[in-house]
Amino acid sequence: MAKAIFTTKLDPAYDDLPEERYHFPRIYLRQVHEALGDWIVYYEPRRRSGDPSSRGGRQAYFATARVDRIEPDSSRADHFYAFVSDYLVFDRPVPFKEGEKYFESALSRNDGKTNKGAFGRAVRPVPEAEYSLILQSGFTRTLEELQSEERVQAAPLAEETVPFQRPIVERVVSRPFREAAFVVAVKEAYGNTCAVTGLKIINGGGRAEVQAAHIRPVADNGPDSIRNGIALSGTAHWLFDRGLISIDDDHTILIAKNRVPEPVMRFLREDRQAQVPTRLDQQPHRHFLRYHREHIFKG
């Protein structure tokens, strides 16, 4: 097993859905096989689509996942799918280069310039230490949040102790870490504002009232992805999880007939349009919205 970088575009020419699968040609089969059972990092290049003239990609690492299995594409010769699990979006995108520092040493030439040959490979191995550095940078805010909570919990102790910290690769697997990272990323994307009520409430301690909800529940294999998340107030979250409200592909708020009391209806946005992030890569994905409508919504 070996960790790797998988390159994918916002509007890929391949049949990618990073939360679930990565589509690739035979030329990368050996490298993907080497990553089987191990962790990978997703990277978004400069080009947003398969069109050579397109620009606007973040040139940043944006999520991690684990490769579970590889299957041939039955509809396209010499192409394969790598199916993944444990997808987790970073709370901030990590640029491939910060100052003179490359997170992947293989991308740096001896003269300090970028190794374009290495950069052009859509799948490339990454050493364990470099993978860990990318994660540390990608989860900066999540780690700060968790460390702050740990300091508060440790405050009553008579003797100050330094809590043992597992390596970040191990922490990413744990549900508390994954939930914290998901919450940070979703709240940031939505500006701490409820998508269906438009309310933004900050308490006296500076904490936002809004919650991060999974569109496809974790219990139903829903990934910890911004595209599978939506910011909702406590009441709206309760309604959404019980299928009393949902969201259409055009972000129209759907309401289960005769199931939502009128006083609650008045809290919903008057135009009945969910307020979602302007960035396409942060908006709810139709794949997960469809799951919610078909399996949870009672409309």
C-alpha positions as CSV (number, residue, x, y, z in Angstrom):
1,M,0.0,0.0,0.0
2,A,1.1,3.6,-0.7
3,K,-0.6,6.9,-0.3
4,A,-1.3,8.9,-3.4
5,I,-2.6,12.2,-4.9
6,F,-5.7,11.9,-7.2
7,T,-6.3,14.9,-9.5
8,T,-9.9,15.8,-10.3
9,K,-11.6,18.8,-11.8
10,L,-14.7,20.7,-10.7
11,D,-16.3,19.7,-14.0
12,P,-14.3,16.6,-14.9
13,A,-14.0,15.0,-18.3
14,Y,-14.1,11.7,-16.4
15,D,-17.0,10.2,-14.4
16,D,-15.7,11.4,-11.1
17,L,-17.7,11.8,-7.9
18,P,-14.8,12.3,-5.4
19,E,-17.0,11.4,-2.4
20,E,-17.6,8.0,-3.9
21,R,-15.5,7.2,-7.0
22,Y,-12.5,8.2,-9.1
23,H,-12.5,7.4,-12.8
24,F,-9.2,6.9,-14.6
25,P,-7.5,5.4,-17.7
26,R,-5.4,2.2,-17.7
27,I,-2.2,4.3,-17.7
28,Y,-2.7,5.0,-14.0
29,L,-3.9,1.5,-13.0
30,R,-0.6,0.4,-11.4
31,Q,-0.4,3.6,-9.2
32,V,-4.0,3.3,-8.1
33,H,-3.5,-0.4,-7.3
34,E,-0.6,0.6,-5.1
35,A,-2.9,2.9,-3.2
36,L,-5.6,0.2,-2.7
37,G,-6.5,0.1,1.0
38,D,-4.6,3.3,1.8
39,W,-5.4,7.0,2.0
40,I,-5.3,9.5,-0.9
41,V,-5.5,13.3,-1.2
42,Y,-7.7,14.9,-3.9
43,Y,-6.1,17.8,-5.8
44,E,-7.9,20.3,-8.0
45,P,-5.7,21.7,-10.9
46,R,-5.7,25.0,-12.6
47,R,-8.2,23.9,-15.2
48,R,-11.8,23.6,-13.9
49,S,-12.9,21.3,-16.7
50,G,-11.6,19.0,-19.4
51,D,-11.5,22.0,-21.8
52,P,-7.8,23.0,-22.3
53,S,-8.8,26.7,-22.3
54,S,-10.6,26.6,-19.0
55,R,-9.1,28.3,-16.0
56,G,-10.1,29.0,-12.4
57,G,-9.2,25.8,-10.6
58,R,-7.9,26.3,-7.1
59,Q,-4.6,24.5,-7.6
60,A,-5.1,23.1,-4.2
61,Y,-5.5,19.9,-2.2
62,F,-9.1,19.8,-0.9
63,A,-10.0,16.4,0.7
64,T,-8.8,13.0,1.7
65,A,-10.4,9.5,1.3
66,R,-9.5,5.8,1.4
67,V,-9.4,3.6,-1.6
68,D,-11.5,0.5,-1.1
69,R,-11.7,-1.3,-4.4
70,I,-11.0,-1.0,-8.1
71,E,-13.4,-2.1,-10.9
72,P,-13.2,-1.9,-14.7
73,D,-15.5,0.5,-16.4
74,S,-18.0,-1.7,-18.3
75,S,-18.9,1.1,-20.7
76,R,-15.5,2.5,-21.6
77,A,-12.6,0.3,-22.7
78,D,-9.3,0.6,-20.7
79,H,-10.9,2.7,-18.0
80,F,-11.5,1.9,-14.3
81,Y,-13.1,3.1,-11.2
82,A,-11.5,3.5,-7.8
83,F,-14.3,3.4,-5.2
84,V,-13.5,5.2,-2.0
85,S,-14.8,5.6,1.6
86,D,-14.1,7.8,4.6
87,Y,-14.1,10.9,2.4
88,L,-13.4,14.0,4.4
89,V,-13.2,17.6,3.0
90,F,-10.5,19.9,4.4
91,D,-11.6,22.9,6.3
92,R,-9.4,24.9,4.0
93,P,-8.0,24.2,0.6
94,V,-4.2,23.7,0.7
95,P,-2.2,25.3,-2.2
96,F,0.3,23.0,-3.8
97,K,3.0,25.5,-2.9
98,E,3.3,28.0,-0.1
99,G,6.1,30.5,-0.6
100,E,9.0,28.4,-1.7
101,K,7.7,25.2,0.0
102,Y,6.2,22.4,-2.1
103,F,4.0,20.0,-0.1
104,E,5.0,17.3,-2.6
105,S,8.8,17.3,-2.9
106,A,8.5,15.5,-6.2
107,L,7.0,18.7,-7.7
108,S,10.2,20.7,-7.0
109,R,13.1,20.8,-9.5
110,N,16.7,21.4,-8.4
111,D,16.5,25.0,-9.6
112,G,13.5,25.6,-7.4
113,K,11.0,25.7,-10.3
114,T,8.0,23.3,-10.6
115,N,8.5,19.9,-12.1
116,K,5.8,20.1,-14.8
117,G,6.3,16.5,-15.8
118,A,5.5,15.2,-12.3
119,F,2.8,17.8,-11.9
120,G,1.1,16.6,-15.1
121,R,0.5,13.1,-13.7
122,A,-3.1,12.8,-12.5
123,V,-2.2,10.0,-10.1
124,R,1.1,10.2,-8.3
125,P,2.5,8.7,-5.0
126,V,3.1,10.8,-2.0
127,P,5.3,9.9,1.0
128,E,3.7,9.3,4.3
129,A,5.3,12.4,5.9
130,E,4.1,14.7,3.1
131,Y,0.6,13.3,3.3
132,S,0.6,14.1,7.0
133,L,1.8,17.6,6.3
134,I,-1.0,18.2,3.8
135,L,-3.6,17.0,6.4
136,Q,-2.1,19.2,9.1
137,S,-2.5,22.2,6.8
138,G,-5.9,21.2,5.5
139,F,-7.4,20.7,9.0
140,T,-5.8,23.7,10.7
141,R,-9.1,25.2,12.0
142,T,-10.5,21.8,13.1
143,L,-7.3,21.0,15.1
144,E,-7.5,24.5,16.7
145,E,-11.2,23.9,17.6
146,L,-10.5,20.5,19.2
147,Q,-7.4,21.7,21.0
148,S,-9.4,24.6,22.4
149,E,-12.1,22.2,23.7
150,E,-9.5,19.9,25.2
151,R,-7.9,22.9,27.1
152,V,-11.3,23.9,28.5
153,Q,-12.0,20.3,29.6
154,A,-8.6,20.1,31.2
155,A,-8.8,23.4,33.0
156,P,-10.3,22.0,36.3
157,L,-7.3,19.7,36.8
158,A,-5.0,20.6,39.5
159,E,-1.9,19.7,37.6
160,E,-1.4,20.9,34.0
161,T,-0.8,18.0,31.7
162,V,-0.1,17.8,28.0
163,P,-2.7,15.5,26.4
164,F,-1.4,12.8,24.2
165,Q,-2.2,13.5,20.5
166,R,-2.5,10.6,18.1
167,P,-0.9,11.2,14.7
168,I,-3.4,13.1,12.4
169,V,-3.7,10.1,10.1
170,E,-5.2,8.1,12.9
171,R,-7.4,11.0,14.2
172,V,-9.0,11.5,10.8
173,V,-10.6,8.0,11.1
174,S,-12.3,8.9,14.4
175,R,-15.9,10.1,14.2
176,P,-15.4,13.1,16.6
177,F,-12.7,14.5,14.4
178,R,-14.6,13.9,11.2
179,E,-17.7,15.6,12.6
180,A,-15.7,18.6,13.8
181,A,-14.1,19.0,10.4
182,F,-17.4,18.7,8.6
183,V,-19.0,21.3,10.9
184,V,-16.2,23.8,10.5
185,A,-16.2,23.4,6.7
186,V,-20.0,23.7,6.3
187,K,-20.4,26.6,8.6
188,E,-17.6,28.5,6.9
189,A,-19.2,27.8,3.4
190,Y,-22.6,29.1,4.5
191,G,-21.3,32.0,6.5
192,N,-23.0,30.7,9.7
193,T,-26.4,31.3,8.0
194,C,-29.3,28.9,7.9
195,A,-30.0,28.0,4.2
196,V,-33.8,27.7,4.6
197,T,-34.6,30.5,7.1
198,G,-31.8,33.0,6.3
199,L,-31.2,33.4,10.0
200,K,-27.7,34.1,11.4
201,I,-27.6,34.0,15.2
202,I,-24.4,34.4,17.1
203,N,-24.4,33.8,20.9
204,G,-22.6,35.9,23.5
205,G,-19.6,33.6,23.3
206,G,-19.3,34.1,19.6
207,R,-20.7,30.7,18.6
208,A,-23.1,30.4,15.7
209,E,-26.5,28.9,16.4
210,V,-26.5,27.2,12.9
211,Q,-25.8,23.5,12.6
212,A,-24.1,21.5,9.9
213,A,-26.5,18.8,8.6
214,H,-25.8,15.9,6.3
215,I,-28.1,15.6,3.3
216,R,-27.5,11.9,2.9
217,P,-27.1,10.7,6.5
218,V,-23.9,9.2,7.7
219,A,-25.9,6.1,8.8
220,D,-26.8,5.7,5.1
221,N,-23.2,6.0,4.0
222,G,-23.4,9.8,3.4
223,P,-19.9,11.3,3.1
224,D,-18.5,14.2,5.2
225,S,-18.4,16.5,2.2
226,I,-19.5,20.1,1.9
227,R,-21.6,19.0,-1.1
228,N,-23.4,16.5,1.2
229,G,-23.9,19.2,3.8
230,I,-26.1,22.2,4.4
231,A,-26.2,24.8,7.2
232,L,-29.5,24.7,9.1
233,S,-30.9,26.2,12.3
234,G,-31.8,23.7,15.0
235,T,-35.5,23.6,14.1
236,A,-34.8,23.4,10.4
237,H,-32.3,20.6,11.0
238,W,-35.0,18.7,12.9
239,L,-37.5,19.1,10.0
240,F,-34.9,18.2,7.4
241,D,-33.7,15.0,9.1
242,R,-37.4,13.9,9.5
243,G,-38.2,14.5,5.9
244,L,-40.7,17.3,6.5
245,I,-38.7,19.7,4.3
246,S,-36.2,19.0,1.4
247,I,-34.5,20.8,-1.4
248,D,-34.9,20.4,-5.2
249,D,-32.0,20.5,-7.7
250,D,-32.7,24.2,-8.4
251,H,-32.5,24.8,-4.6
252,T,-36.3,25.3,-4.2
253,I,-37.4,24.5,-0.6
254,L,-39.8,21.6,-0.7
255,I,-42.4,21.2,2.1
256,A,-44.3,18.0,3.1
257,K,-48.0,18.7,2.5
258,N,-50.0,19.2,5.7
259,R,-47.1,18.1,7.9
260,V,-45.4,21.4,8.8
261,P,-47.3,23.8,11.2
262,E,-48.1,27.3,9.8
263,P,-46.1,29.1,12.5
264,V,-43.0,27.1,11.4
265,M,-43.7,27.8,7.7
266,R,-43.4,31.5,8.4
267,F,-39.8,31.0,9.4
268,L,-38.8,29.7,6.0
269,R,-37.4,32.0,3.4
270,E,-40.3,33.9,1.7
271,D,-39.0,33.1,-1.8
272,R,-38.8,29.4,-0.9
273,Q,-35.3,29.3,-2.3
274,A,-32.5,27.9,-0.2
275,Q,-29.6,30.2,0.3
276,V,-26.5,28.2,-0.8
277,P,-22.9,29.2,-1.3
278,T,-22.0,30.9,-4.6
279,R,-19.1,28.6,-5.2
280,L,-20.2,25.6,-7.2
281,D,-17.9,23.2,-5.4
282,Q,-19.6,24.1,-2.1
283,Q,-23.2,23.8,-3.3
284,P,-25.3,20.8,-2.4
285,H,-24.7,18.1,-5.1
286,R,-27.8,16.9,-7.0
287,H,-26.7,13.3,-6.3
288,F,-27.2,13.7,-2.5
289,L,-30.2,16.0,-2.8
290,R,-31.9,13.3,-4.9
291,Y,-31.2,10.7,-2.2
292,H,-32.8,12.9,0.4
293,R,-35.9,13.5,-1.7
294,E,-36.3,9.8,-2.7
295,H,-35.5,8.2,0.7
296,I,-36.2,10.7,3.4
297,F,-38.6,13.4,2.2
298,K,-42.3,12.7,3.0
299,G,-43.6,15.0,0.3
